[in-house]
Amino acid sequence: MKRRDFLNNAGVGAVSVGAGLAMTQNSLAFQPKKNLVSDMFPDPVVVMIFLRGGHDQLNTFVPHSDKTYYKIRPTIAVQKEDVIKLDNRWGLHPAMKPLKRFYDEGRFAAVINSGSPHQTRSHFDAQDFMEYGAPGNRSISDGWLNRYLTATANPRGEDPKKLRSLAMQERLPRSLRGTYPSVAVPPNLRDIEEVLDLFEDFYSGGDPEALSVAQRAATRKQAGTTSRKSLKSKERKKKPMGLMADPIMASGTQTIHGLRRLREILYGSSDDSTYKGPREAPEMGATFQEYPGGWFASRLKSLAKVIKSDVGLAVAATDINGWDHHIGMGSTDGTLNRMLSFVSEGIAAFMDDLGPDLDRTLIVVSTEFGRVAKENGNDGADHGHGGATWLLGGQVKGGHVYGRWTGLEPSELFQKRDLKVTTDFREIYADVLRKHMKFDLPADFFPDFTPSEKELGIFA
């Protein structure tokens, strides 16, 4: 029985049981409620994919019945005969074909005209405001996902076998920055065992001089001028100095533990005699999901392995840059076509790979703002306002396009040029936490904003 079906039949909600840092002083302190479902299904997961640069709604979720759309985009509009129709108004860009079956199955939905109410057209400001969940408030320095992780942390301390938060990239996105230590994945994770050893010694109270030795040794190793054996020096065997009382040291230790756990999941034992990647060491009876090429699909493939390992992952995130299509966005032959294909193929393979775990995994695709409704003459469109949010998997009531559409006439556009924001992104994020993650959202979770109690109706 699928989790979705069980919840509908039983009339009860799932539970997110966190295992994180000891509670710090935090107004959001919260302990998730337990119920019968918690013993039957693993914890829910939310995967945030951020399209950086300002993804265009109109050529992705195409208003194919709107004559004005074709009038104001005579060069870059997706023609009716090319659109993958969803209903009498909306259709998908043809590059989104890999995701159409999930729409038909009720596992894919979109919220059009969604975004931040702030009027900025700056990428940096708009991204900060959205990822911190606080448009216009520059005093907030912790991301909305990090606030969730902090609020649901286990007051008894972290289970070292758990891995609650993960950024599938080298740098933490702003949404994951804050009090709770989240793990960002270095590109050479498979080859840094000795470096992890050395940093772990330091963070657990080792001599700071040993860390300096470790950094120099790591630099020489990357340059090919040192051996594995030379890294195992007496410097890293110095006795602890009791620095674990320092919260920075505690956070560093947990980060190292997280990287070790991830490395173990993805590559197996660190012993050279058995050290193999997932392709070389298949599990008995396992089947491999075929993924397209490229770094994005590779990240999702690794993430799927973590989720299926059931190690307590609650939040994961990754970025995709390059959506600032002032030039060459095109219709079905430009940059947008290539990027939508790249993203859609990767997400489709990821969803297939998850199998039954897709029912507990919600994929949220966001962007900082949309693009101008009218094309700019350079086969593209400039910075806009309203955009689209994608929701896939989990308990999404898919097969629908949500949000209030206001049309494309100048009188209906924001500043007579952009799609209006008719759904505040915080309403969507609030429902993600309340409905999918089963989180009792505190009134002050989003600074200066109280989500509607009615909710949006996009989750079962």
Wavefront OBJ file of the C-alpha trace (Angstrom):
o trace
v 0.000 0.000 0.000
v 1.351 3.462 -0.861
v 1.804 6.003 1.893
v -0.606 8.343 0.101
v -3.335 5.687 0.017
v -2.785 4.731 3.636
v -3.072 8.335 4.796
v -6.245 8.883 2.819
v -7.826 5.689 4.129
v -6.692 6.014 7.733
v -7.311 9.733 8.027
v -4.102 10.334 9.970
v -0.946 12.297 9.243
v 2.662 11.219 8.966
v 5.371 12.344 11.320
v 8.819 13.858 10.893
v 11.059 12.556 13.637
v 14.194 14.727 13.650
v 17.637 13.825 14.881
v 19.705 16.971 15.045
v 21.750 19.254 17.290
v 20.913 19.834 20.903
v 18.339 22.611 21.168
v 19.693 26.125 21.276
v 17.678 29.056 22.540
v 15.178 29.424 19.739
v 11.630 30.716 19.665
v 10.806 27.997 17.141
v 11.661 25.074 19.439
v 9.357 22.251 18.469
v 9.037 18.525 18.861
v 7.108 16.697 16.112
v 4.091 14.706 17.153
v 4.113 10.914 16.837
v 1.322 8.718 15.626
v 0.751 5.259 14.182
v 2.042 6.136 10.713
v 5.515 7.007 12.058
v 6.188 3.335 12.712
v 5.090 2.252 9.216
v 6.751 4.787 6.909
v 10.139 6.564 6.897
v 10.271 10.296 7.443
v 9.214 12.714 4.670
v 11.861 14.463 2.587
v 11.772 17.778 0.752
v 14.185 18.396 -2.130
v 14.621 22.047 -3.109
v 15.860 22.799 -6.624
v 16.533 26.496 -7.184
v 16.650 27.819 -10.753
v 18.985 30.777 -10.374
v 18.724 33.657 -12.805
v 14.959 34.110 -13.150
v 13.218 31.217 -14.889
v 10.568 32.151 -17.471
v 7.044 30.942 -16.673
v 5.347 31.782 -19.956
v 7.417 29.501 -22.181
v 7.378 26.676 -19.633
v 3.712 26.620 -18.655
v 2.331 27.990 -21.879
v -1.050 29.817 -21.991
v -1.698 28.380 -25.459
v -5.261 29.723 -25.713
v -4.235 33.335 -25.026
v -3.942 35.345 -28.243
v -2.029 38.090 -26.460
v 0.750 35.624 -25.612
v 1.448 35.084 -29.309
v 1.102 38.795 -30.006
v 3.681 39.958 -27.465
v 6.057 37.067 -28.146
v 6.009 36.795 -31.935
v 9.488 35.232 -32.097
v 9.910 33.214 -28.908
v 6.378 31.960 -28.193
v 5.904 28.190 -28.177
v 3.528 27.536 -31.053
v 0.234 25.749 -30.399
v 1.179 22.754 -32.479
v 4.321 22.266 -30.353
v 2.723 22.667 -26.939
v 2.099 19.558 -24.812
v -1.461 20.384 -23.805
v -2.545 19.969 -20.208
v -6.024 21.492 -20.541
v -7.854 24.125 -22.571
v -5.635 26.914 -21.246
v -2.285 25.480 -20.228
v 0.390 23.385 -21.862
v 3.997 22.386 -21.296
v 7.030 23.343 -23.321
v 7.843 20.260 -25.448
v 11.171 19.862 -23.619
v 9.112 19.031 -20.521
v 7.810 15.835 -22.120
v 9.638 13.540 -19.636
v 7.485 15.003 -16.831
v 4.115 14.850 -18.606
v 3.353 11.320 -17.416
v 3.808 12.426 -13.803
v 1.297 15.206 -14.412
v -1.142 12.641 -15.802
v -0.510 10.399 -12.779
v -1.241 13.232 -10.360
v 2.379 13.555 -9.177
v 3.229 16.912 -10.786
v 1.600 20.315 -10.326
v 2.556 23.946 -10.842
v 1.626 27.173 -9.090
v 1.670 29.912 -11.716
v 2.018 33.632 -10.904
v 3.892 32.737 -7.725
v 6.887 34.458 -6.204
v 7.992 37.234 -3.905
v 5.884 40.366 -3.415
v 9.056 42.472 -3.171
v 9.598 44.631 -6.243
v 13.350 44.138 -6.587
v 14.737 43.025 -9.938
v 18.135 42.236 -8.429
v 19.041 38.558 -8.608
v 21.013 38.723 -5.377
v 18.373 40.507 -3.311
v 15.519 38.424 -4.686
v 17.347 35.160 -4.005
v 18.261 36.246 -0.480
v 14.702 37.305 0.304
v 13.236 34.051 -0.956
v 15.749 31.685 0.610
v 15.610 33.433 3.964
v 11.819 33.563 3.659
v 11.800 37.269 4.501
v 11.303 39.648 1.535
v 12.761 43.070 2.280
v 14.051 42.091 5.726
v 17.848 42.219 5.637
v 18.240 41.361 9.322
v 17.457 37.658 8.765
v 20.528 35.462 8.371
v 19.165 31.929 8.666
v 17.433 30.151 5.803
v 13.853 28.960 6.028
v 14.883 25.313 5.714
v 17.552 25.739 8.370
v 14.929 27.221 10.699
v 12.831 24.119 10.150
v 15.787 21.849 10.919
v 16.640 23.826 14.053
v 13.049 23.825 15.239
v 12.722 20.062 14.830
v 16.152 19.158 16.213
v 16.384 16.342 18.719
v 17.098 17.876 22.163
v 19.000 14.722 23.160
v 21.554 15.269 20.425
v 22.412 13.976 16.989
v 22.310 10.322 16.097
v 25.648 9.873 14.255
v 23.989 7.400 11.886
v 21.519 10.032 10.700
v 22.012 12.562 7.922
v 19.179 15.089 8.113
v 20.364 17.843 5.788
v 22.340 17.789 2.565
v 23.316 20.255 -0.150
v 24.236 18.384 -3.327
v 26.838 20.977 -4.251
v 30.000 22.588 -2.916
v 28.380 25.625 -1.271
v 25.386 25.707 1.031
v 22.428 27.545 -0.496
v 21.112 30.341 1.698
v 18.019 28.327 2.549
v 20.220 25.842 4.473
v 22.488 28.340 6.227
v 21.991 28.992 9.924
v 22.142 27.373 13.347
v 21.670 23.795 12.233
v 24.799 22.289 10.609
v 24.053 21.209 7.052
v 26.446 19.247 4.863
v 27.617 20.588 1.496
v 29.177 17.946 -0.740
v 32.709 18.522 -2.049
v 33.334 17.297 -5.615
v 36.148 14.984 -4.495
v 34.266 13.325 -1.632
v 35.455 9.878 -2.651
v 39.136 10.794 -2.300
v 39.339 12.784 0.931
v 39.389 10.166 3.679
v 42.667 11.395 5.174
v 41.554 15.013 5.084
v 38.364 14.067 6.936
v 40.501 12.260 9.510
v 42.618 15.336 10.079
v 39.741 17.780 10.330
v 37.930 15.408 12.665
v 40.955 15.379 14.976
v 40.956 19.160 15.047
v 37.224 19.563 15.615
v 37.277 17.021 18.411
v 39.941 18.947 20.272
v 43.123 18.330 18.330
v 46.017 20.756 18.139
v 45.221 23.650 15.728
v 48.734 23.212 14.355
v 47.694 19.759 13.141
v 44.943 21.356 11.063
v 47.506 23.561 9.371
v 49.566 20.468 8.609
v 46.440 18.805 7.231
v 45.652 21.718 4.940
v 49.175 21.833 3.546
v 49.185 18.065 3.049
v 45.810 18.168 1.294
v 47.063 20.893 -1.025
v 50.139 18.834 -1.910
v 47.989 15.753 -2.495
v 45.702 17.600 -4.927
v 48.817 18.768 -6.745
v 50.045 15.173 -6.940
v 53.144 15.753 -4.784
v 52.354 13.580 -1.776
v 51.205 10.089 -1.003
v 48.404 8.627 1.097
v 50.966 7.340 3.590
v 52.523 10.744 4.143
v 49.181 12.107 5.360
v 49.143 9.677 8.276
v 51.601 11.725 10.267
v 52.108 11.870 14.007
v 50.765 15.431 13.903
v 47.184 14.218 13.770
v 47.669 11.865 16.712
v 48.117 14.614 19.278
v 45.921 14.444 22.343
v 42.586 16.351 22.428
v 42.457 19.762 24.052
v 38.810 19.657 25.116
v 37.470 22.164 22.603
v 34.174 20.347 22.056
v 32.554 22.855 24.411
v 32.894 25.358 21.578
v 29.712 25.229 19.423
v 31.780 25.846 16.304
v 33.821 22.757 17.102
v 30.644 20.781 17.748
v 29.188 21.909 14.425
v 32.397 21.060 12.616
v 32.433 17.596 14.144
v 28.861 16.950 13.030
v 29.698 18.140 9.524
v 32.620 15.711 9.341
v 30.385 12.905 10.612
v 27.832 13.813 7.942
v 30.419 13.697 5.173
v 31.663 10.347 6.417
v 28.127 8.969 6.474
v 27.437 10.252 2.967
v 30.698 8.831 1.663
v 29.824 5.469 3.164
v 26.365 5.486 1.552
v 27.638 6.446 -1.890
v 30.873 4.498 -2.079
v 30.826 1.834 0.612
v 33.782 0.959 2.836
v 36.787 3.271 2.934
v 39.064 0.251 3.134
v 41.031 0.159 -0.122
v 40.363 -3.562 -0.539
v 36.610 -3.072 -0.682
v 36.362 0.573 -1.692
v 34.064 0.621 -4.702
v 31.494 2.989 -6.165
v 27.864 1.997 -6.652
v 28.439 0.928 -10.252
v 31.227 -1.491 -9.289
v 29.489 -2.927 -6.226
v 25.799 -3.542 -6.968
v 23.627 -4.834 -4.160
v 22.230 -8.328 -4.483
v 19.128 -8.178 -6.664
v 19.434 -4.403 -7.171
v 18.409 -2.722 -10.385
v 19.941 0.482 -11.674
v 17.872 3.408 -12.930
v 19.263 4.834 -16.129
v 20.046 8.537 -15.821
v 20.911 11.046 -18.535
v 24.420 12.440 -18.604
v 25.529 15.621 -16.897
v 26.252 16.927 -13.412
v 22.619 17.606 -12.455
v 21.467 14.043 -13.089
v 24.580 12.789 -11.293
v 23.646 14.803 -8.211
v 20.109 13.443 -8.254
v 21.363 9.904 -8.687
v 23.481 10.224 -5.549
v 20.615 11.879 -3.705
v 18.255 9.044 -4.600
v 20.718 6.594 -3.085
v 20.770 8.588 0.156
v 16.976 8.789 0.345
v 16.546 5.069 -0.310
v 19.157 4.317 2.357
v 16.705 5.720 4.946
v 19.299 7.561 7.038
v 16.924 10.220 8.320
v 17.317 12.724 5.474
v 14.738 15.488 5.857
v 15.991 18.296 3.602
v 18.147 18.358 0.467
v 18.904 21.180 -1.939
v 20.737 21.944 -5.151
v 21.029 24.894 -7.509
v 20.921 25.180 -11.282
v 22.403 28.406 -12.623
v 21.945 29.968 -16.041
v 18.281 31.005 -16.261
v 18.940 34.701 -16.944
v 17.814 34.555 -20.556
v 18.042 38.129 -21.820
v 19.417 36.752 -25.081
v 18.769 33.518 -26.931
v 15.989 32.108 -24.764
v 14.188 31.104 -27.920
v 11.060 29.054 -28.461
v 11.773 25.374 -29.078
v 15.288 25.937 -30.383
v 17.024 28.161 -27.829
v 18.708 28.003 -24.449
v 15.474 27.499 -22.521
v 14.673 24.421 -24.607
v 18.051 22.860 -23.803
v 17.866 23.679 -20.096
v 14.292 22.458 -19.643
v 15.269 19.200 -21.320
v 18.303 18.905 -19.052
v 16.191 19.480 -15.927
v 13.156 17.439 -16.952
v 15.136 14.356 -17.932
v 17.079 14.463 -14.679
v 14.013 14.891 -12.468
v 12.088 12.167 -14.325
v 14.929 9.663 -13.824
v 15.176 10.688 -10.160
v 11.456 10.134 -9.607
v 11.592 6.732 -11.292
v 14.656 5.786 -9.278
v 12.970 6.626 -5.981
v 10.209 4.098 -6.615
v 8.049 3.754 -3.464
v 10.150 6.433 -1.748
v 8.723 9.016 -4.154
v 5.561 8.950 -2.062
v 7.468 10.500 0.853
v 9.736 12.744 -1.250
v 8.546 16.160 -2.387
v 10.494 18.024 -5.075
v 10.027 21.806 -5.072
v 11.434 23.847 -7.971
v 11.648 27.605 -7.357
v 13.197 30.702 -8.919
v 13.781 34.232 -7.628
v 11.466 35.916 -10.150
v 9.997 35.419 -13.600
v 10.656 37.327 -16.790
v 8.978 40.177 -18.643
v 5.856 39.111 -20.528
v 6.914 40.770 -23.786
v 9.985 39.557 -25.654
v 12.876 42.032 -25.801
v 13.998 41.803 -29.419
v 17.093 39.742 -28.584
v 15.284 36.418 -28.675
v 14.830 36.665 -24.916
v 13.080 38.486 -22.071
v 14.289 40.737 -19.254
v 13.898 40.523 -15.470
v 10.271 40.209 -14.454
v 8.162 39.595 -11.378
v 5.748 36.644 -11.130
v 7.030 33.172 -11.972
v 6.138 29.528 -11.445
v 6.763 26.990 -8.681
v 6.847 23.287 -9.551
v 5.815 20.564 -7.095
v 6.452 16.897 -7.826
v 5.999 13.667 -5.899
v 5.124 13.520 -2.224
v 1.490 14.081 -1.390
v 0.953 16.645 -4.164
v -2.520 16.753 -5.687
v -1.027 16.864 -9.147
v -2.561 17.011 -12.574
v -3.500 20.664 -11.978
v -2.149 24.144 -12.601
v -2.756 26.178 -9.447
v -2.630 29.916 -8.901
v -4.664 32.899 -10.067
v -3.991 33.840 -13.686
v -4.544 37.529 -14.450
v -3.888 37.548 -18.173
v -1.397 39.394 -20.348
v -3.067 42.672 -21.164
v -0.991 45.669 -19.960
v -3.677 46.622 -17.447
v -3.392 43.172 -15.853
v 0.400 43.116 -15.643
v 2.607 44.274 -12.795
v 3.974 47.692 -13.756
v 2.338 46.995 -17.160
v 5.132 44.590 -18.062
v 5.367 41.532 -15.780
v 3.161 38.738 -14.529
v 1.650 39.659 -11.187
v 2.481 37.647 -8.081
v -0.905 36.302 -7.021
v 0.491 33.549 -4.755
v 3.152 34.541 -2.246
v 5.935 31.943 -2.247
v 5.693 31.776 1.554
v 2.171 30.368 1.259
v 3.618 27.495 -0.799
v 6.577 26.933 1.532
v 4.253 27.031 4.545
v 2.098 24.291 3.013
v 5.227 22.268 2.195
v 6.110 22.300 5.900
v 2.597 21.915 7.283
v 1.218 19.325 4.898
v 4.220 17.382 3.600
v 6.628 17.637 6.543
v 3.791 17.544 9.135
v 5.251 20.520 10.976
v 3.226 22.680 13.353
v 4.260 25.997 11.832
v 4.895 28.668 14.502
v 3.257 32.034 13.950
v 6.651 33.778 13.644
v 8.318 31.258 11.346
v 8.246 33.657 8.360
v 9.222 37.118 9.652
v 6.582 39.793 9.051
v 4.239 37.279 7.398
v 1.470 34.970 8.556
v 0.419 32.280 6.055
v -3.261 31.731 5.489
v -4.877 29.137 7.746
v -6.967 27.993 4.773
v -3.907 26.623 2.960
v -3.678 26.327 -0.842
v -5.193 22.893 -1.354
v -2.260 21.532 -3.336
v -1.551 18.614 -0.964
v -3.625 15.573 -0.149
l 1 2 3 4 5 6 7 8 9 10 11 12 13 14 15 16 17 18 19 20 21 22 23 24 25 26 27 28 29 30 31 32 33 34 35 36 37 38 39 40 41 42 43 44 45 46 47 48 49 50 51 52 53 54 55 56 57 58 59 60 61 62 63 64 65 66 67 68 69 70 71 72 73 74 75 76 77 78 79 80 81 82 83 84 85 86 87 88 89 90 91 92 93 94 95 96 97 98 99 100 101 102 103 104 105 106 107 108 109 110 111 112 113 114 115 116 117 118 119 120 121 122 123 124 125 126 127 128 129 130 131 132 133 134 135 136 137 138 139 140 141 142 143 144 145 146 147 148 149 150 151 152 153 154 155 156 157 158 159 160 161 162 163 164 165 166 167 168 169 170 171 172 173 174 175 176 177 178 179 180 181 182 183 184 185 186 187 188 189 190 191 192 193 194 195 196 197 198 199 200 201 202 203 204 205 206 207 208 209 210 211 212 213 214 215 216 217 218 219 220 221 222 223 224 225 226 227 228 229 230 231 232 233 234 235 236 237 238 239 240 241 242 243 244 245 246 247 248 249 250 251 252 253 254 255 256 257 258 259 260 261 262 263 264 265 266 267 268 269 270 271 272 273 274 275 276 277 278 279 280 281 282 283 284 285 286 287 288 289 290 291 292 293 294 295 296 297 298 299 300 301 302 303 304 305 306 307 308 309 310 311 312 313 314 315 316 317 318 319 320 321 322 323 324 325 326 327 328 329 330 331 332 333 334 335 336 337 338 339 340 341 342 343 344 345 346 347 348 349 350 351 352 353 354 355 356 357 358 359 360 361 362 363 364 365 366 367 368 369 370 371 372 373 374 375 376 377 378 379 380 381 382 383 384 385 386 387 388 389 390 391 392 393 394 395 396 397 398 399 400 401 402 403 404 405 406 407 408 409 410 411 412 413 414 415 416 417 418 419 420 421 422 423 424 425 426 427 428 429 430 431 432 433 434 435 436 437 438 439 440 441 442 443 444 445 446 447 448 449 450 451 452 453 454 455 456 457 458 459 460
